[in-house]
Amino acid sequence: MTPPTPQHVSNTAETPQDPNWVRASSGYFYRLIKINLAPLKGLSGVIVIWHAGAKPHWVYVSFTDDLAKAFEGVIANSAIMDFETHGGLYASWSLIGKEYQPGIVRYMLDTLKPLIQDQTAPDASIEPIPVFAPGARGPLL
């Protein structure tokens, strides 16, 4: 898989922007446990993880300087991986410019309300930058 080029978003947008969340070549989102991490080494971006099943829910949102290391950390985190039994864990990422990552994660934390909080998440003083969630067809409500 060739990684997409970094996305540039604006921190002045009023409506959510599409950060082009990565999908598999099939068009579906990746199962977390099946992501090939090698091409993601050293790439900076935002990650989003959710579980499927009868009551799907957002599980984790974060930004990182190394997507491969971030996914390795997630896979090693039993609090996150426990949700694999809830219909499977799915993931996506976007190669967003570093200057926008904290604002995008702040927006997603505020709107998606993931079940697991990242210890390095940006605090409430960070200005949120609205983006669509993976698979969203319209604004996050």
C-alpha positions as CSV (number, residue, x, y, z in Angstrom):
1,M,0.0,0.0,0.0
2,T,1.3,3.4,-1.0
3,P,0.5,6.0,1.7
4,P,-1.5,9.0,0.6
5,T,0.0,12.4,0.5
6,P,-0.4,14.5,3.7
7,Q,-3.7,16.3,4.0
8,H,-3.8,20.0,4.5
9,V,-6.8,21.3,6.3
10,S,-7.7,24.8,7.5
11,N,-8.1,25.7,11.1
12,T,-10.5,28.5,10.1
13,A,-13.1,26.3,8.5
14,E,-16.6,26.6,9.9
15,T,-17.9,23.3,8.5
16,P,-16.2,19.9,8.9
17,Q,-13.6,19.0,6.3
18,D,-12.8,15.6,4.9
19,P,-9.3,14.5,5.9
20,N,-9.5,11.5,3.5
21,W,-9.4,8.7,6.0
22,V,-7.4,5.8,4.7
23,R,-9.3,2.6,3.6
24,A,-8.1,-0.7,2.3
25,S,-8.0,-1.2,-1.5
26,S,-11.4,-3.1,-1.1
27,G,-13.0,0.2,0.0
28,Y,-13.6,-1.0,3.5
29,F,-11.8,0.2,6.6
30,Y,-9.0,-1.9,8.0
31,R,-9.4,-4.4,10.8
32,L,-6.9,-3.2,13.4
33,I,-5.2,-6.5,13.8
34,K,-4.6,-6.8,10.0
35,I,-2.9,-3.4,9.3
36,N,0.5,-3.7,7.7
37,L,2.5,-1.4,9.9
38,A,5.8,-1.4,7.9
39,P,4.7,1.3,5.4
40,L,3.5,3.5,8.3
41,K,6.9,3.8,10.1
42,G,7.9,7.4,10.6
43,L,4.6,8.8,9.2
44,S,2.8,11.5,11.2
45,G,-1.0,11.6,11.4
46,V,-4.2,11.1,13.3
47,I,-5.6,7.7,14.1
48,V,-9.2,6.7,14.9
49,I,-10.3,3.3,16.2
50,W,-13.8,2.0,16.7
51,H,-15.6,-1.3,17.4
52,A,-18.4,-2.8,15.4
53,G,-21.1,-5.1,16.7
54,A,-24.6,-4.6,18.0
55,K,-23.7,-1.2,19.6
56,P,-20.8,0.2,17.6
57,H,-18.7,2.9,19.4
58,W,-15.6,5.0,18.9
59,V,-12.9,3.6,21.1
60,Y,-9.7,5.7,20.7
61,V,-8.5,8.9,18.9
62,S,-4.9,10.2,18.9
63,F,-2.2,11.9,16.9
64,T,1.4,10.7,16.5
65,D,4.7,11.3,14.8
66,D,4.9,7.6,14.0
67,L,1.8,5.8,12.9
68,A,3.4,2.3,13.1
69,K,4.5,2.9,16.7
70,A,1.1,4.3,17.7
71,F,-0.7,1.2,16.3
72,E,1.8,-1.1,18.0
73,G,1.0,0.7,21.3
74,V,-2.7,0.4,20.7
75,I,-2.4,-3.4,19.9
76,A,-0.4,-3.8,23.1
77,N,-3.1,-2.0,25.2
78,S,-5.5,-4.5,26.7
79,A,-8.0,-1.8,27.6
80,I,-8.4,-1.1,23.9
81,M,-8.0,-4.6,22.6
82,D,-10.7,-5.9,24.9
83,F,-13.2,-4.3,22.5
84,E,-12.1,-6.7,19.8
85,T,-14.8,-9.1,21.1
86,H,-17.5,-6.4,20.4
87,G,-17.7,-7.1,16.7
88,G,-14.0,-6.4,15.9
89,L,-11.8,-3.3,16.1
90,Y,-11.5,-1.2,13.0
91,A,-9.1,1.7,12.3
92,S,-8.2,4.5,9.9
93,W,-5.7,7.2,9.8
94,S,-5.0,10.4,7.9
95,L,-1.7,12.0,7.2
96,I,-2.6,15.5,8.4
97,G,-0.1,18.3,8.8
98,K,1.4,18.3,12.4
99,E,0.2,21.8,13.1
100,Y,-3.4,20.7,12.6
101,Q,-3.3,17.4,14.5
102,P,-4.0,18.6,18.0
103,G,-7.0,20.7,16.9
104,I,-8.5,17.8,14.9
105,V,-8.0,15.4,17.8
106,R,-9.6,17.9,20.2
107,Y,-12.7,18.1,17.9
108,M,-12.9,14.4,17.5
109,L,-12.6,13.8,21.3
110,D,-15.4,16.4,21.9
111,T,-17.7,15.0,19.3
112,L,-17.0,11.2,19.2
113,K,-16.5,10.7,22.9
114,P,-14.2,7.7,22.6
115,L,-14.3,5.0,25.3
116,I,-10.6,5.1,26.0
117,Q,-8.8,8.5,26.6
118,D,-5.3,9.0,25.2
119,Q,-3.0,10.2,28.1
120,T,-1.4,12.7,25.7
121,A,-4.6,14.1,24.3
122,P,-4.8,17.9,23.7
123,D,-6.5,19.7,26.5
124,A,-9.6,21.8,26.2
125,S,-7.6,25.0,25.6
126,I,-6.7,23.7,22.0
127,E,-9.0,25.2,19.4
128,P,-11.0,22.3,17.8
129,I,-10.7,21.9,14.0
130,P,-13.9,20.3,12.6
131,V,-13.4,17.2,10.4
132,F,-15.6,14.3,9.3
133,A,-15.2,11.0,11.1
134,P,-14.2,7.9,9.1
135,G,-17.2,6.9,7.1
136,A,-19.2,10.0,7.9
137,R,-21.3,11.4,5.1
138,G,-22.1,14.7,6.9
139,P,-21.2,16.8,10.0
140,L,-20.6,15.0,13.2
141,L,-23.6,15.5,15.5
